[in-house]
Amino acid sequence: MISKNTIVITVLLVALWAIWSFGGETSDSQQENNDEQDQAAENTPGNGPEQVQEVPNALEGELKASNDRKRGNLMLLLNDSDRIIYLNTSRDFGSLVGKQVTVTIEGSLDDFVLQDIKVK
């Protein structure tokens, strides 16, 4: 004869299996919907103070010798703004000083690693 404990355990196992099987699919689709909504919110312009700023990996401008050696030995006068980006490198880019160049970086403008400098 089947005991009451065996019946209770069987019912619990079936209930847990049902919750896991059907609940998992629902939560996955809900997670996908939430991810899509988050991406849409990030891509919406003017989305409040936490707006995601795209970081360029290539900067264009005129390469100059630095006017502040503490900040870097080269500086890039950006074409699209009045900003100056200071570069500190041990590589010799002296032949590119005074020319329009493309600077490739890895990271953000506040903390980046110089990849390369090429004539535009």
C-alpha positions in Angstrom: 0.0 0.0 0.0 1.2 3.6 -0.8 1.8 5.7 2.2 0.6 9.3 2.6 4.3 10.6 2.6 4.9 9.0 -0.8 1.8 10.7 -2.2 2.7 14.1 -0.8 6.3 13.8 -2.1 5.0 12.8 -5.6 2.5 15.7 -5.7 5.3 18.1 -4.6 7.7 16.8 -7.3 5.0 17.1 -10.0 4.2 20.6 -8.8 7.8 21.7 -8.8 8.3 20.1 -12.3 5.3 22.0 -13.6 6.5 25.3 -12.1 10.0 24.8 -13.5 8.8 23.7 -16.9 6.1 26.3 -17.5 7.5 29.1 -15.4 11.0 29.0 -17.0 9.6 29.7 -20.5 7.6 32.6 -19.2 10.4 34.2 -17.3 12.8 33.7 -20.4 10.3 35.5 -22.7 9.8 38.2 -20.0 13.6 38.6 -19.8 13.9 39.0 -23.6 11.1 41.6 -23.6 12.9 43.5 -20.7 16.2 43.3 -22.6 14.6 44.7 -25.7 12.9 47.5 -23.8 16.2 48.3 -22.1 18.0 48.5 -25.5 15.3 50.7 -26.9 15.5 53.0 -23.9 19.3 53.3 -24.3 19.0 54.1 -28.0 16.4 56.8 -27.4 17.9 60.3 -27.5 17.4 62.6 -24.5 16.8 59.7 -22.1 17.5 61.6 -19.0 20.8 62.0 -17.1 21.8 58.3 -17.6 21.9 58.7 -21.4 24.4 56.3 -23.0 27.2 58.2 -24.8 28.7 56.5 -27.8 32.5 56.4 -27.6 34.3 56.8 -30.9 37.2 54.6 -31.6 38.6 56.9 -34.3 39.3 60.6 -33.8 40.1 63.0 -36.7 42.0 66.2 -36.5 45.3 68.0 -36.8 48.3 66.5 -34.9 50.5 69.0 -33.2 53.4 69.0 -30.8 52.2 69.4 -27.3 52.0 72.8 -25.6 51.9 71.0 -22.2 54.5 68.2 -21.8 52.9 67.1 -18.5 49.7 66.1 -20.3 51.4 64.5 -23.3 54.1 64.8 -26.0 51.5 65.3 -28.8 48.1 66.9 -29.0 45.2 66.3 -31.4 43.0 69.3 -32.4 39.7 67.6 -33.1 38.0 68.6 -36.4 34.4 68.3 -35.0 34.9 70.4 -31.9 37.2 72.8 -30.1 38.5 70.0 -27.9 42.2 69.1 -27.6 43.2 65.5 -26.9 46.7 65.1 -25.4 48.6 62.0 -26.4 51.6 60.5 -24.6 53.5 58.0 -26.7 57.0 56.7 -27.0 56.5 55.9 -30.7 57.8 58.5 -33.2 54.9 60.2 -35.0 57.0 63.4 -35.6 56.5 63.0 -39.4 52.8 63.4 -38.9 52.9 66.7 -36.9 51.0 69.4 -38.7 49.0 67.0 -40.8 45.3 65.9 -40.7 45.3 62.4 -39.1 43.0 59.7 -37.9 43.8 58.5 -34.4 42.4 55.1 -33.4 42.0 54.4 -29.6 40.6 51.8 -27.3 38.6 52.9 -24.4 36.9 56.3 -23.5 38.2 59.8 -24.2 39.0 60.1 -20.5 40.9 56.8 -20.3 42.1 55.3 -23.5 45.0 53.3 -25.1 46.4 54.7 -28.3 46.2 52.1 -31.1 47.6 54.0 -34.1 47.9 57.4 -35.9 47.5 57.5 -39.7 47.5 60.3 -42.2 44.0 61.1 -43.4 
